[in-house]
């Protein structure tokens, strides 16, 4: 079993006193920026969920997440993995073996305040570049970042998204290990970011590291339903650590997997959550109904460095009652 490093909760000074020439007096000047970041696993909108949302709620999907609303409100930045991109025509709604998610489902994520929706995944090309374009446009119009996909109208590969919050500049990258046999569009091979070219992945990480205080990687990888990371996950986790990623947030196995600190080149350490499981789904296996909300606190210090001062994982669970699915914190026994 891998060793999990305890949280670093060392107190740190928040401010210093200095002369402020604008106010002609002493004032407190922030020493650093700080943010709290939380991420959920696969948002897997099976037919049971979208049928219920349209039949009972007129296409409003927000009721599925209502038990999580108070929990999510505690964090500065919210992220989630979208499993299956957006389609508009009802005949394209699907949840297996292709996944086509009604575009109305995205309104719920916007309503809940998600700033980041990671979209690179094995189902990202189930409905071609058109679904990629629609999903990127939908979230882009709402100011929500979608690391791991790009509209086919863009002229070149863009390795990362940038989020600036509370004085911390974050570079967000997204990758998938598979597209279920679907080829990348010839006219836009960057539409979905993959792990297929190791040197390109490494270069993307180097560019992100040079441009940001904090580097966060969303990665769709691993073996479905496996409770432990496989060899490919361990190998890529080491690459991410060696290239300076601060946090790795994994999805795809549909079950929770462990987290650990991975030591990279030059003594850098990377916090790796191998799989956050499902946020919500209609899968029936109890392990698939249990997911995780990974969170961390990042502090940018006066010297330009950035460190994670606290982190954890709260378990969430999908519940079903009379055909209505909801996701909320795991209740204490």
C-alpha positions as YAML, in Angstrom:
chain: A
units: angstrom
residues:
- id: 1
  name: UNK
  ca: [0.00, 0.00, 0.00]
- id: 2
  name: UNK
  ca: [1.35, 3.43, -0.92]
- id: 3
  name: UNK
  ca: [2.13, 5.81, 1.88]
- id: 4
  name: UNK
  ca: [-0.21, 8.78, 2.14]
- id: 5
  name: UNK
  ca: [1.44, 11.92, 3.42]
- id: 6
  name: UNK
  ca: [-0.49, 13.78, 6.11]
- id: 7
  name: UNK
  ca: [-1.81, 17.25, 5.40]
- id: 8
  name: UNK
  ca: [0.57, 20.14, 5.93]
- id: 9
  name: UNK
  ca: [-1.34, 22.42, 8.27]
- id: 10
  name: UNK
  ca: [1.59, 24.60, 9.36]
- id: 11
  name: UNK
  ca: [0.32, 28.10, 10.23]
- id: 12
  name: UNK
  ca: [1.50, 30.87, 7.94]
- id: 13
  name: UNK
  ca: [1.45, 34.67, 8.22]
- id: 14
  name: UNK
  ca: [-1.35, 36.13, 6.13]
- id: 15
  name: UNK
  ca: [-0.28, 39.79, 6.02]
- id: 16
  name: UNK
  ca: [2.54, 42.21, 6.67]
- id: 17
  name: UNK
  ca: [2.47, 45.85, 7.77]
- id: 18
  name: UNK
  ca: [3.91, 48.43, 5.37]
- id: 19
  name: UNK
  ca: [3.75, 52.14, 4.53]
- id: 20
  name: UNK
  ca: [1.05, 52.88, 1.96]
- id: 21
  name: UNK
  ca: [1.77, 56.12, 0.05]
- id: 22
  name: UNK
  ca: [-1.79, 56.37, -1.24]
- id: 23
  name: UNK
  ca: [-3.36, 56.48, 2.23]
- id: 24
  name: UNK
  ca: [-0.37, 58.15, 3.97]
- id: 25
  name: UNK
  ca: [-0.19, 55.62, 6.72]
- id: 26
  name: UNK
  ca: [0.49, 52.06, 7.79]
- id: 27
  name: UNK
  ca: [-1.68, 49.43, 6.19]
- id: 28
  name: UNK
  ca: [-1.90, 45.67, 5.92]
- id: 29
  name: UNK
  ca: [-0.81, 44.34, 2.52]
- id: 30
  name: UNK
  ca: [-1.59, 40.74, 1.54]
- id: 31
  name: UNK
  ca: [1.48, 38.53, 1.53]
- id: 32
  name: UNK
  ca: [-0.08, 35.87, -0.64]
- id: 33
  name: UNK
  ca: [-3.12, 34.67, -2.51]
- id: 34
  name: UNK
  ca: [-5.13, 31.70, -1.34]
- id: 35
  name: UNK
  ca: [-7.89, 29.59, -2.82]
- id: 36
  name: UNK
  ca: [-9.82, 26.43, -2.01]
- id: 37
  name: UNK
  ca: [-10.46, 24.07, -4.92]
- id: 38
  name: UNK
  ca: [-12.92, 21.14, -4.99]
- id: 39
  name: UNK
  ca: [-13.45, 18.54, -7.72]
- id: 40
  name: UNK
  ca: [-16.05, 15.82, -8.32]
- id: 41
  name: UNK
  ca: [-15.83, 12.71, -10.48]
- id: 42
  name: UNK
  ca: [-17.81, 11.54, -13.50]
- id: 43
  name: UNK
  ca: [-21.07, 13.36, -14.16]
- id: 44
  name: UNK
  ca: [-22.73, 10.40, -15.86]
- id: 45
  name: UNK
  ca: [-26.26, 11.30, -16.98]
- id: 46
  name: UNK
  ca: [-27.84, 7.95, -17.75]
- id: 47
  name: UNK
  ca: [-31.22, 7.60, -19.43]
- id: 48
  name: UNK
  ca: [-32.93, 7.11, -16.06]
- id: 49
  name: UNK
  ca: [-31.77, 10.59, -15.03]
- id: 50
  name: UNK
  ca: [-32.61, 12.54, -18.17]
- id: 51
  name: UNK
  ca: [-35.95, 10.80, -18.60]
- id: 52
  name: UNK
  ca: [-36.88, 11.83, -15.05]
- id: 53
  name: UNK
  ca: [-35.63, 15.40, -15.51]
- id: 54
  name: UNK
  ca: [-37.74, 15.94, -18.62]
- id: 55
  name: UNK
  ca: [-40.81, 14.08, -17.36]
- id: 56
  name: UNK
  ca: [-40.96, 15.54, -13.84]
- id: 57
  name: UNK
  ca: [-38.99, 18.79, -13.97]
- id: 58
  name: UNK
  ca: [-39.42, 20.00, -17.54]
- id: 59
  name: UNK
  ca: [-35.73, 19.58, -18.31]
- id: 60
  name: UNK
  ca: [-34.36, 21.14, -15.11]
- id: 61
  name: UNK
  ca: [-31.54, 18.88, -13.88]
- id: 62
  name: UNK
  ca: [-30.58, 20.91, -10.80]
- id: 63
  name: UNK
  ca: [-32.70, 18.81, -8.43]
- id: 64
  name: UNK
  ca: [-30.27, 15.92, -8.76]
- id: 65
  name: UNK
  ca: [-27.54, 17.96, -7.06]
- id: 66
  name: UNK
  ca: [-29.57, 19.86, -4.47]
- id: 67
  name: UNK
  ca: [-28.23, 17.86, -1.47]
- id: 68
  name: UNK
  ca: [-24.70, 18.94, -2.48]
- id: 69
  name: UNK
  ca: [-25.39, 22.65, -2.85]
- id: 70
  name: UNK
  ca: [-24.43, 23.68, 0.70]
- id: 71
  name: UNK
  ca: [-21.26, 21.57, 0.61]
- id: 72
  name: UNK
  ca: [-20.14, 23.06, -2.70]
- id: 73
  name: UNK
  ca: [-20.74, 26.63, -1.53]
- id: 74
  name: UNK
  ca: [-17.78, 26.35, 0.86]
- id: 75
  name: UNK
  ca: [-15.15, 26.34, -1.93]
- id: 76
  name: UNK
  ca: [-13.73, 29.09, -4.13]
- id: 77
  name: UNK
  ca: [-13.37, 26.93, -7.27]
- id: 78
  name: UNK
  ca: [-15.56, 23.98, -8.26]
- id: 79
  name: UNK
  ca: [-14.69, 21.40, -10.92]
- id: 80
  name: UNK
  ca: [-16.35, 18.26, -12.30]
- id: 81
  name: UNK
  ca: [-15.75, 15.69, -15.06]
- id: 82
  name: UNK
  ca: [-18.44, 15.59, -17.76]
- id: 83
  name: UNK
  ca: [-18.84, 12.01, -19.02]
- id: 84
  name: UNK
  ca: [-20.49, 12.29, -22.42]
- id: 85
  name: UNK
  ca: [-20.68, 15.60, -24.28]
- id: 86
  name: UNK
  ca: [-23.79, 17.57, -25.17]
- id: 87
  name: UNK
  ca: [-26.32, 16.89, -27.90]
- id: 88
  name: UNK
  ca: [-29.48, 18.79, -28.82]
- id: 89
  name: UNK
  ca: [-31.70, 16.37, -30.74]
- id: 90
  name: UNK
  ca: [-33.72, 13.99, -28.51]
- id: 91
  name: UNK
  ca: [-32.92, 11.13, -30.87]
- id: 92
  name: UNK
  ca: [-29.24, 11.60, -29.94]
- id: 93
  name: UNK
  ca: [-29.80, 11.29, -26.19]
- id: 94
  name: UNK
  ca: [-27.96, 8.12, -25.16]
- id: 95
  name: UNK
  ca: [-26.22, 6.59, -22.19]
- id: 96
  name: UNK
  ca: [-24.72, 3.31, -23.46]
- id: 97
  name: UNK
  ca: [-22.69, 2.32, -25.41]
- id: 98
  name: UNK
  ca: [-22.60, 5.88, -26.77]
- id: 99
  name: UNK
  ca: [-23.18, 8.76, -24.37]
- id: 100
  name: UNK
  ca: [-25.03, 11.82, -25.60]
- id: 101
  name: UNK
  ca: [-26.01, 14.18, -22.78]
- id: 102
  name: UNK
  ca: [-28.91, 16.62, -23.19]
- id: 103
  name: UNK
  ca: [-27.51, 20.13, -23.32]
- id: 104
  name: UNK
  ca: [-30.07, 21.16, -20.68]
- id: 105
  name: UNK
  ca: [-28.06, 19.13, -18.15]
- id: 106
  name: UNK
  ca: [-25.29, 21.71, -18.37]
- id: 107
  name: UNK
  ca: [-27.51, 24.43, -16.95]
- id: 108
  name: UNK
  ca: [-27.47, 22.66, -13.60]
- id: 109
  name: UNK
  ca: [-23.66, 22.78, -13.45]
- id: 110
  name: UNK
  ca: [-23.73, 26.47, -14.28]
- id: 111
  name: UNK
  ca: [-26.40, 27.09, -11.65]
- id: 112
  name: UNK
  ca: [-24.29, 25.33, -9.00]
- id: 113
  name: UNK
  ca: [-21.33, 27.59, -9.70]
- id: 114
  name: UNK
  ca: [-18.89, 25.22, -11.40]
- id: 115
  name: UNK
  ca: [-15.98, 27.17, -12.85]
- id: 116
  name: UNK
  ca: [-14.34, 24.15, -14.50]
- id: 117
  name: UNK
  ca: [-15.91, 21.24, -16.39]
- id: 118
  name: UNK
  ca: [-13.26, 18.80, -17.58]
- id: 119
  name: UNK
  ca: [-14.42, 17.17, -20.82]
- id: 120
  name: UNK
  ca: [-11.62, 14.97, -22.16]
- id: 121
  name: UNK
  ca: [-12.82, 11.38, -21.82]
- id: 122
  name: UNK
  ca: [-13.32, 8.12, -23.64]
- id: 123
  name: UNK
  ca: [-16.83, 9.22, -24.73]
- id: 124
  name: UNK
  ca: [-15.80, 12.71, -25.86]
- id: 125
  name: UNK
  ca: [-16.02, 11.81, -29.56]
- id: 126
  name: UNK
  ca: [-19.13, 9.60, -29.43]
- id: 127
  name: UNK
  ca: [-21.01, 12.27, -31.38]
- id: 128
  name: UNK
  ca: [-18.05, 13.73, -33.24]
- id: 129
  name: UNK
  ca: [-16.53, 17.18, -33.37]
- id: 130
  name: UNK
  ca: [-20.00, 18.74, -33.43]
- id: 131
  name: UNK
  ca: [-20.62, 17.69, -29.81]
- id: 132
  name: UNK
  ca: [-17.17, 18.97, -28.82]
- id: 133
  name: UNK
  ca: [-17.95, 22.33, -30.42]
- id: 134
  name: UNK
  ca: [-21.39, 22.52, -28.81]
- id: 135
  name: UNK
  ca: [-20.08, 21.63, -25.35]
- id: 136
  name: UNK
  ca: [-17.17, 24.07, -25.52]
- id: 137
  name: UNK
  ca: [-19.46, 26.86, -26.76]
- id: 138
  name: UNK
  ca: [-22.11, 26.17, -24.14]
- id: 139
  name: UNK
  ca: [-19.69, 26.47, -21.26]
- id: 140
  name: UNK
  ca: [-17.63, 29.22, -22.88]
- id: 141
  name: UNK
  ca: [-20.69, 31.46, -23.11]
- id: 142
  name: UNK
  ca: [-21.10, 31.03, -19.35]
- id: 143
  name: UNK
  ca: [-17.47, 31.70, -18.49]
- id: 144
  name: UNK
  ca: [-16.83, 28.05, -17.55]
- id: 145
  name: UNK
  ca: [-13.49, 26.51, -18.55]
- id: 146
  name: UNK
  ca: [-13.34, 23.13, -20.33]
- id: 147
  name: UNK
  ca: [-9.79, 21.75, -20.08]
- id: 148
  name: UNK
  ca: [-9.14, 18.85, -22.43]
- id: 149
  name: UNK
  ca: [-11.29, 19.94, -25.39]
- id: 150
  name: UNK
  ca: [-11.09, 22.72, -27.97]
- id: 151
  name: UNK
  ca: [-13.58, 23.88, -30.61]
- id: 152
  name: UNK
  ca: [-12.68, 22.64, -34.09]
- id: 153
  name: UNK
  ca: [-12.75, 26.27, -35.22]
- id: 154
  name: UNK
  ca: [-9.55, 27.02, -33.31]
- id: 155
  name: UNK
  ca: [-6.47, 27.00, -35.48]
- id: 156
  name: UNK
  ca: [-3.97, 25.27, -33.21]
- id: 157
  name: UNK
  ca: [-3.43, 23.16, -30.13]
- id: 158
  name: UNK
  ca: [-3.91, 25.09, -26.88]
- id: 159
  name: UNK
  ca: [-2.33, 23.05, -24.09]
- id: 160
  name: UNK
  ca: [-4.03, 24.49, -21.03]
- id: 161
  name: UNK
  ca: [-6.72, 26.83, -19.70]
- id: 162
  name: UNK
  ca: [-5.96, 29.62, -17.24]
- id: 163
  name: UNK
  ca: [-8.05, 30.43, -14.19]
- id: 164
  name: UNK
  ca: [-7.16, 33.33, -11.92]
- id: 165
  name: UNK
  ca: [-8.84, 33.38, -8.53]
- id: 166
  name: UNK
  ca: [-7.99, 35.12, -5.26]
- id: 167
  name: UNK
  ca: [-4.55, 36.10, -6.49]
- id: 168
  name: UNK
  ca: [-3.60, 32.57, -7.61]
- id: 169
  name: UNK
  ca: [-3.00, 31.83, -11.29]
- id: 170
  name: UNK
  ca: [-3.96, 28.24, -12.15]
- id: 171
  name: UNK
  ca: [-3.11, 26.33, -15.32]
- id: 172
  name: UNK
  ca: [-5.65, 23.57, -15.99]
- id: 173
  name: UNK
  ca: [-4.90, 20.66, -18.31]
- id: 174
  name: UNK
  ca: [-7.12, 17.78, -19.38]
- id: 175
  name: UNK
  ca: [-6.21, 14.45, -21.01]
- id: 176
  name: UNK
  ca: [-7.85, 11.14, -21.83]
- id: 177
  name: UNK
  ca: [-6.16, 7.78, -22.37]
- id: 178
  name: UNK
  ca: [-8.81, 6.59, -24.83]
- id: 179
  name: UNK
  ca: [-11.55, 7.76, -27.18]
- id: 180
  name: UNK
  ca: [-13.16, 4.31, -27.52]
- id: 181
  name: UNK
  ca: [-11.71, 3.82, -30.98]
- id: 182
  name: UNK
  ca: [-13.00, 7.12, -32.39]
- id: 183
  name: UNK
  ca: [-10.39, 8.95, -34.43]
- id: 184
  name: UNK
  ca: [-9.52, 12.54, -33.72]
- id: 185
  name: UNK
  ca: [-10.97, 14.86, -36.39]
- id: 186
  name: UNK
  ca: [-8.48, 15.30, -39.23]
- id: 187
  name: UNK
  ca: [-9.29, 18.99, -39.48]
- id: 188
  name: UNK
  ca: [-8.88, 19.47, -35.70]
- id: 189
  name: UNK
  ca: [-6.69, 16.80, -34.09]
- id: 190
  name: UNK
  ca: [-6.51, 18.97, -30.97]
- id: 191
  name: UNK
  ca: [-10.31, 18.83, -30.40]
- id: 192
  name: UNK
  ca: [-9.77, 16.29, -27.60]
- id: 193
  name: UNK
  ca: [-6.49, 16.19, -25.70]
- id: 194
  name: UNK
  ca: [-5.09, 12.70, -25.25]
- id: 195
  name: UNK
  ca: [-2.14, 10.91, -23.64]
- id: 196
  name: UNK
  ca: [-1.11, 9.40, -26.97]
- id: 197
  name: UNK
  ca: [1.95, 11.62, -27.52]
- id: 198
  name: UNK
  ca: [4.08, 11.57, -24.38]
- id: 199
  name: UNK
  ca: [6.43, 14.34, -25.52]
- id: 200
  name: UNK
  ca: [3.50, 16.62, -26.32]
- id: 201
  name: UNK
  ca: [2.04, 15.96, -22.87]
- id: 202
  name: UNK
  ca: [5.38, 16.72, -21.23]
- id: 203
  name: UNK
  ca: [5.78, 19.92, -23.24]
- id: 204
  name: UNK
  ca: [2.25, 21.00, -22.32]
- id: 205
  name: UNK
  ca: [3.06, 20.54, -18.65]
- id: 206
  name: UNK
  ca: [6.31, 22.48, -18.96]
- id: 207
  name: UNK
  ca: [4.51, 25.40, -20.61]
- id: 208
  name: UNK
  ca: [1.81, 25.34, -17.95]
- id: 209
  name: UNK
  ca: [4.40, 25.22, -15.16]
- id: 210
  name: UNK
  ca: [6.16, 28.28, -16.57]
- id: 211
  name: UNK
  ca: [2.91, 30.24, -16.89]
- id: 212
  name: UNK
  ca: [1.16, 29.62, -13.59]
- id: 213
  name: UNK
  ca: [1.43, 29.45, -9.82]
- id: 214
  name: UNK
  ca: [-0.54, 26.19, -9.67]
- id: 215
  name: UNK
  ca: [-0.81, 23.36, -12.23]
- id: 216
  name: UNK
  ca: [-3.84, 21.06, -12.05]
- id: 217
  name: UNK
  ca: [-4.22, 18.03, -14.34]
- id: 218
  name: UNK
  ca: [-7.58, 16.35, -15.04]
- id: 219
  name: UNK
  ca: [-7.00, 12.89, -16.50]
- id: 220
  name: UNK
  ca: [-9.39, 10.18, -17.69]
- id: 221
  name: UNK
  ca: [-7.42, 6.95, -17.27]
- id: 222
  name: UNK
  ca: [-7.23, 3.57, -15.58]
- id: 223
  name: UNK
  ca: [-9.21, 0.34, -15.56]
- id: 224
  name: UNK
  ca: [-12.96, 0.50, -15.09]
- id: 225
  name: UNK
  ca: [-14.22, -0.79, -11.72]
- id: 226
  name: UNK
  ca: [-10.68, -1.47, -10.42]
- id: 227
  name: UNK
  ca: [-10.24, -0.32, -6.79]
- id: 228
  name: UNK
  ca: [-6.50, 0.31, -7.26]
- id: 229
  name: UNK
  ca: [-4.59, 2.24, -9.94]
- id: 230
  name: UNK
  ca: [-3.05, 0.21, -12.73]
- id: 231
  name: UNK
  ca: [0.52, 0.35, -14.04]
- id: 232
  name: UNK
  ca: [-0.31, 2.95, -16.69]
- id: 233
  name: UNK
  ca: [-1.81, 5.28, -14.08]
- id: 234
  name: UNK
  ca: [1.27, 4.93, -11.87]
- id: 235
  name: UNK
  ca: [3.55, 5.62, -14.82]
- id: 236
  name: UNK
  ca: [1.66, 8.72, -15.89]
- id: 237
  name: UNK
  ca: [1.42, 9.98, -12.31]
- id: 238
  name: UNK
  ca: [5.21, 9.91, -12.18]
- id: 239
  name: UNK
  ca: [5.44, 11.82, -15.46]
- id: 240
  name: UNK
  ca: [3.01, 14.47, -14.18]
- id: 241
  name: UNK
  ca: [5.07, 14.80, -10.99]
- id: 242
  name: UNK
  ca: [8.38, 14.99, -12.86]
- id: 243
  name: UNK
  ca: [7.02, 17.80, -15.05]
- id: 244
  name: UNK
  ca: [5.81, 19.86, -12.12]
- id: 245
  name: UNK
  ca: [2.07, 19.27, -11.81]
- id: 246
  name: UNK
  ca: [0.78, 20.20, -8.37]
- id: 247
  name: UNK
  ca: [-2.47, 18.21, -8.32]
- id: 248
  name: UNK
  ca: [-3.80, 15.35, -10.48]
- id: 249
  name: UNK
  ca: [-7.53, 14.59, -10.48]
- id: 250
  name: UNK
  ca: [-8.35, 11.21, -12.03]
- id: 251
  name: UNK
  ca: [-11.61, 9.81, -13.39]
- id: 252
  name: UNK
  ca: [-12.93, 6.94, -15.55]
- id: 253
  name: UNK
  ca: [-12.84, 3.82, -13.30]
- id: 254
  name: UNK
  ca: [-16.32, 4.75, -11.91]
- id: 255
  name: UNK
  ca: [-15.15, 3.71, -8.43]
- id: 256
  name: UNK
  ca: [-13.01, 5.42, -5.84]
- id: 257
  name: UNK
  ca: [-9.29, 4.74, -5.86]
- id: 258
  name: UNK
  ca: [-6.63, 5.89, -3.34]
- id: 259
  name: UNK
  ca: [-4.75, 9.15, -3.32]
- id: 260
  name: UNK
  ca: [-1.07, 9.75, -2.56]
- id: 261
  name: UNK
  ca: [1.80, 12.19, -2.85]
- id: 262
  name: UNK
  ca: [4.17, 11.32, -5.70]
- id: 263
  name: UNK
  ca: [7.76, 12.56, -5.54]
- id: 264
  name: UNK
  ca: [8.91, 14.06, -8.81]
- id: 265
  name: UNK
  ca: [12.14, 15.43, -10.23]
- id: 266
  name: UNK
  ca: [13.98, 17.99, -8.14]
- id: 267
  name: UNK
  ca: [12.04, 17.15, -4.99]
- id: 268
  name: UNK
  ca: [8.69, 18.42, -6.31]
- id: 269
  name: UNK
  ca: [5.70, 16.57, -4.89]
- id: 270
  name: UNK
  ca: [2.37, 16.06, -6.62]
- id: 271
  name: UNK
  ca: [-0.95, 15.26, -4.94]
- id: 272
  name: UNK
  ca: [-2.57, 12.51, -7.02]
- id: 273
  name: UNK
  ca: [-6.20, 11.41, -6.67]
- id: 274
  name: UNK
  ca: [-6.22, 8.33, -8.90]
- id: 275
  name: UNK
  ca: [-10.01, 8.13, -9.28]
- id: 276
  name: UNK
  ca: [-12.85, 10.18, -7.84]
- id: 277
  name: UNK
  ca: [-15.45, 7.64, -8.94]
- id: 278
  name: UNK
  ca: [-18.85, 8.88, -10.08]
- id: 279
  name: UNK
  ca: [-20.43, 12.13, -9.05]
- id: 280
  name: UNK
  ca: [-23.85, 10.84, -10.13]
- id: 281
  name: UNK
  ca: [-25.01, 7.95, -12.30]
- id: 282
  name: UNK
  ca: [-27.63, 5.21, -12.53]
- id: 283
  name: UNK
  ca: [-25.08, 2.43, -12.14]
- id: 284
  name: UNK
  ca: [-26.32, -0.12, -9.62]
- id: 285
  name: UNK
  ca: [-23.12, -1.51, -8.09]
- id: 286
  name: UNK
  ca: [-22.70, 0.02, -4.61]
- id: 287
  name: UNK
  ca: [-19.07, 0.87, -5.39]
- id: 288
  name: UNK
  ca: [-20.22, 2.89, -8.42]
- id: 289
  name: UNK
  ca: [-22.71, 4.81, -6.31]
- id: 290
  name: UNK
  ca: [-19.88, 6.07, -4.07]
- id: 291
  name: UNK
  ca: [-17.77, 8.96, -5.27]
- id: 292
  name: UNK
  ca: [-15.39, 11.53, -3.89]
- id: 293
  name: UNK
  ca: [-15.13, 15.28, -3.62]
- id: 294
  name: UNK
  ca: [-11.41, 16.00, -3.60]
- id: 295
  name: UNK
  ca: [-10.40, 19.35, -2.17]
- id: 296
  name: UNK
  ca: [-7.25, 21.29, -1.43]
- id: 297
  name: UNK
  ca: [-6.13, 24.72, -0.31]
- id: 298
  name: UNK
  ca: [-3.40, 26.42, -2.33]
- id: 299
  name: UNK
  ca: [-1.39, 29.42, -1.16]
- id: 300
  name: UNK
  ca: [0.80, 31.63, -3.36]
- id: 301
  name: UNK
  ca: [3.54, 33.10, -1.27]
- id: 302
  name: UNK
  ca: [5.43, 36.38, -1.54]
- id: 303
  name: UNK
  ca: [8.41, 34.77, -3.28]
- id: 304
  name: UNK
  ca: [6.14, 33.49, -6.06]
- id: 305
  name: UNK
  ca: [6.02, 29.90, -4.85]
- id: 306
  name: UNK
  ca: [2.76, 28.07, -4.38]
- id: 307
  name: UNK
  ca: [2.09, 25.34, -1.84]
- id: 308
  name: UNK
  ca: [-0.80, 23.13, -0.84]
- id: 309
  name: UNK
  ca: [-1.42, 23.68, 2.86]
- id: 310
  name: UNK
  ca: [-4.38, 21.37, 3.34]
- id: 311
  name: UNK
  ca: [-6.30, 18.74, 1.40]
- id: 312
  name: UNK
  ca: [-8.76, 15.89, 1.76]
- id: 313
  name: UNK
  ca: [-11.54, 13.83, 0.23]
- id: 314
  name: UNK
  ca: [-15.20, 13.82, 1.23]
- id: 315
  name: UNK
  ca: [-17.30, 10.90, 0.09]
- id: 316
  name: UNK
  ca: [-20.51, 11.51, -1.82]
- id: 317
  name: UNK
  ca: [-23.15, 9.01, -2.84]
- id: 318
  name: UNK
  ca: [-25.87, 8.60, -5.44]
- id: 319
  name: UNK
  ca: [-29.26, 7.76, -3.98]
- id: 320
  name: UNK
  ca: [-32.39, 6.57, -5.77]
- id: 321
  name: UNK
  ca: [-35.95, 6.93, -4.52]
- id: 322
  name: UNK
  ca: [-38.91, 6.14, -6.75]
- id: 323
  name: UNK
  ca: [-36.92, 6.81, -9.90]
- id: 324
  name: UNK
  ca: [-35.47, 10.09, -8.65]
- id: 325
  name: UNK
  ca: [-31.69, 10.14, -8.33]
- id: 326
  name: UNK
  ca: [-29.81, 12.58, -6.12]
- id: 327
  name: UNK
  ca: [-26.19, 12.98, -5.05]
- id: 328
  name: UNK
  ca: [-25.17, 14.20, -1.61]
- id: 329
  name: UNK
  ca: [-22.60, 13.78, 1.15]
- id: 330
  name: UNK
  ca: [-22.36, 10.32, 2.66]
- id: 331
  name: UNK
  ca: [-24.49, 10.38, 5.77]
- id: 332
  name: UNK
  ca: [-22.94, 9.21, 9.05]
- id: 333
  name: UNK
  ca: [-24.28, 5.85, 10.25]
...
